[in-house]
Amino acid sequence: LETNLEFTDFEKKIWSKVMSYQTNKPEEIYDALLTLKDEATSKKQHELLSMHLCRLWAMQHVQVPDSSTTPENYGFSELSPPAAAYYRCQQAKLVSINQLRQASELSHLAYHSLSNDDLPALRIWLAYDYIETATEAGAFDDAIMAAQLSIQIAKANDLAEWEGETLARLALIQSALGNFEQALSTNSEALQLIKQPDNLFETQANRAYILMTANRLTESKEIYRALLNQNKGIDDFKYLIAGINLTGIYFSLGMYDENRKLTNELLELAIRYPGSYVLAYTKVAMANTLLQQGDKEAAESMFLQARLWFEENQVLEPLSRFLTEWADNLYRSGFYLEAFTALRDSMKLTQDIDASRQKENATLTNALITAEQQKRELLLYEQQQQQREAKLVQKQLELRLTLTILTAAFLLIFSIVMAYKRVQKTNQLLSEKNQHLDYASNHDPLTNVYNRRYFESFVLSRENSGDKAFVLLIDIDHFKKVNDVYGHKAGDEVLIVVSKRLASRLRSTECIVRWGGEEFLIFIDRPDQKEQCIQIVQRVLSEINSSPIYVNNQHISVTISIGFMALTLETISEFEIKLKKIDSFLYQAKEQGRNRAIGYLDEHLEKLTIESTAVEL
Ligand SMILES: Nc1nc2c(ncn2[C@@H]2O[C@H](COP(=O)(O)OP(=O)(O)OP(=O)(O)O)[C@@H](O)[C@H]2O)c(=O)[nH]1
């Protein structure tokens, strides 16, 4: 279930600065941490840094509340709901103004607001802090869980000293639960890891205390004696702490002489620290010693002085224990009434403590509920954030999809248009080509008049129409000579000019056909009258012979001979017979001297010869 518990580089930097508390003052660490502000990039990094800044600020401003400094000043995000780091900051501020009950509530809240998303460096700090809060509230399960988390993260980061300190605290919890063997074993583990002299002293004192609680007084006594020897003339407080506990053991073991000697020595030393807890504790030891010696008055006075200190400083739990011992001692010395009073006071105090514990428990429960609510809020907030992000991504996707569709549609339309244009162009080219082919298949390439192929289909389309027509078959006279004299190319030119001249007078209903080499056919659809046919023939003859043809700077005079016939369009075979007849008329025209026309104006009339401008019957 656990995520990666190793510190990142950023966390390591923070850690090394905050752990320099033995050589640096809080304000120095505070300033050192400020230099890391720009390196915090994520929200969690900001929270970790802000928690330490806030905590160090509170340490510098103990008993001087500064309402102008809100948590937001430490970079806690206003956007997201408060998190564990924020509560730890608030806790530090409450401690600084001595609001310990509220501070302890916030300690609960801070620890229970932790999530796997929080940085290991924040989690280890808050977990360790919480061990004490939870123990004081009697929430031993919570305390053990917090200790385990602290140990786990310490192990993941090779923080031996931290792991040792946590184990030392865990041992005390185990001892309080009556698991003395486990407590001693945990304490041994701690002793192997701890190197710092202060921590080492405390852990050894813990061991002696556990042994004392387990009623292993001789072992306990040896440790206390060793600690006493180590600190004599070196550290008064350590000497006093070890000494006070040792007097208790001497007393319990009936070693009254040693007890008296030590107690006197301790009191002499403790008096140098008026108002201190060590003085109060020493006075309790002294009171018991005096009572044992029979000096009841001095003993009672001494105990009262100590009792006042405990009451003033609300250190009630040890006081209730001392009262019980005191009552026991009074009873043994025969002061039954005093013993009863002391015992009654002790019980009253125990009741008060229990009530206070219950309050503390209620506080803890409240804190748990609040933490759960906060976690839910945080989760909701993150979900909303994720939803917002997801929506954004979806919108971007939709936009991209729309763009893709639009692009695809555009490309499709574009390609369709292009394909359409290509088809159009191809169709146009094809139709042009077809037109061209059509033209080429129906026309004579030299003169551009219709060819015989066209005429055949034309006649076929008119088969049996019964329409009247006038057909002229024209042949250029002595054309071979033109070729011979002026060249074949000039001959071609002559053919072109002749065809143009023949076509110049034709109407849309009339057509001209290149019939052979120098032969042309003129087809006149539904001629009006015979006179008009004669005029046509005359006009055709004069159109050619009236002016020479100008080719290659030379004038070539040309005449034509014509065979003609006015006819009715019936069957093709009949038409072919008639064409042969026309051909024979043409032949006759040649025979009769050329430059003339011979034919029928009516199939039933006689043959007619037309000479240039004159008409001969
Ligand atoms: N330059 C040219 N000459 C052609 C073409 N087609 C046919 N000819 C020539 O036309 C001439 C026809 O000669 P012939 O049929 O002997 O008759 P002719 O010389 O016209 O004499 P008559 O018809 O008897 O008056 C031939 O010499 C062909 O070579 C052509 O397309 N171009």
The ligand as an SDF file (V2000), in Angstrom:
LIG
                    3D

 32 34  0  0  0  0  0  0  0  0999 V2000
   -2.1300   18.5280 -107.2130 N   0  0  0  0  0  0  0  0  0  0  0  0
   -3.0210   17.5630 -107.1150 C   0  0  0  0  0  0  0  0  0  0  0  0
   -3.3010   16.8490 -108.1810 N   0  0  0  0  0  0  0  0  0  0  0  0
   -4.2580   15.8730 -108.1550 C   0  0  0  0  0  0  0  0  0  0  0  0
   -4.9270   15.5880 -106.9900 C   0  0  0  0  0  0  0  0  0  0  0  0
   -5.8290   14.5740 -107.2300 N   0  0  0  0  0  0  0  0  0  0  0  0
   -5.7150   14.2330 -108.5480 C   0  0  0  0  0  0  0  0  0  0  0  0
   -4.7580   15.0230 -109.1420 N   0  0  0  0  0  0  0  0  0  0  0  0
   -4.3210   15.0030 -110.4400 C   0  0  0  0  0  0  0  0  0  0  0  0
   -5.3740   15.3620 -111.3420 O   0  0  0  0  0  0  0  0  0  0  0  0
   -5.0960   14.8530 -112.5570 C   0  0  0  0  0  0  0  0  0  0  0  0
   -6.2810   14.3430 -113.2650 C   0  0  0  0  0  0  0  0  0  0  0  0
   -5.9610   14.1200 -114.5660 O   0  0  0  0  0  0  0  0  0  0  0  0
   -6.8650   13.3920 -115.5420 P   0  0  0  0  0  0  0  0  0  0  0  0
   -7.8840   12.6110 -114.8210 O   0  0  0  0  0  0  0  0  0  0  0  0
   -6.0320   12.6660 -116.5050 O   0  0  0  0  0  0  0  0  0  0  0  0
   -7.6300   14.5460 -116.3560 O   0  0  0  0  0  0  0  0  0  0  0  0
   -7.3160   16.0110 -116.6950 P   0  0  0  0  0  0  0  0  0  0  0  0
   -5.8990   16.2600 -116.7620 O   0  0  0  0  0  0  0  0  0  0  0  0
   -8.0220   16.8480 -115.6060 O   0  0  0  0  0  0  0  0  0  0  0  0
   -8.0180   16.2630 -117.9620 O   0  0  0  0  0  0  0  0  0  0  0  0
   -9.5290   16.2370 -118.1570 P   0  0  0  0  0  0  0  0  0  0  0  0
  -10.2520   15.7830 -116.9260 O   0  0  0  0  0  0  0  0  0  0  0  0
   -9.7710   15.2660 -119.2780 O   0  0  0  0  0  0  0  0  0  0  0  0
   -9.9030   17.6420 -118.5200 O   0  0  0  0  0  0  0  0  0  0  0  0
   -4.0410   13.7810 -112.3630 C   0  0  0  0  0  0  0  0  0  0  0  0
   -2.8390   14.2080 -112.9740 O   0  0  0  0  0  0  0  0  0  0  0  0
   -3.9380   13.6460 -110.8610 C   0  0  0  0  0  0  0  0  0  0  0  0
   -2.5980   13.3870 -110.5200 O   0  0  0  0  0  0  0  0  0  0  0  0
   -4.5660   16.3350 -105.8240 C   0  0  0  0  0  0  0  0  0  0  0  0
   -5.1310   16.1600 -104.7040 O   0  0  0  0  0  0  0  0  0  0  0  0
   -3.6320   17.3150 -105.9750 N   0  0  0  0  0  0  0  0  0  0  0  0
  1  2  1  0
  2  3  2  0
  2 32  1  0
  3  4  1  0
  4  5  2  0
  4  8  1  0
  5  6  1  0
  5 30  1  0
  6  7  2  0
  7  8  1  0
  8  9  1  0
  9 10  1  0
  9 28  1  0
 10 11  1  0
 11 12  1  0
 11 26  1  0
 12 13  1  0
 13 14  1  0
 14 15  2  0
 14 16  1  0
 14 17  1  0
 17 18  1  0
 18 19  2  0
 18 20  1  0
 18 21  1  0
 21 22  1  0
 22 23  2  0
 22 24  1  0
 22 25  1  0
 26 27  1  0
 26 28  1  0
 28 29  1  0
 30 31  2  0
 30 32  1  0
M  END
$$$$
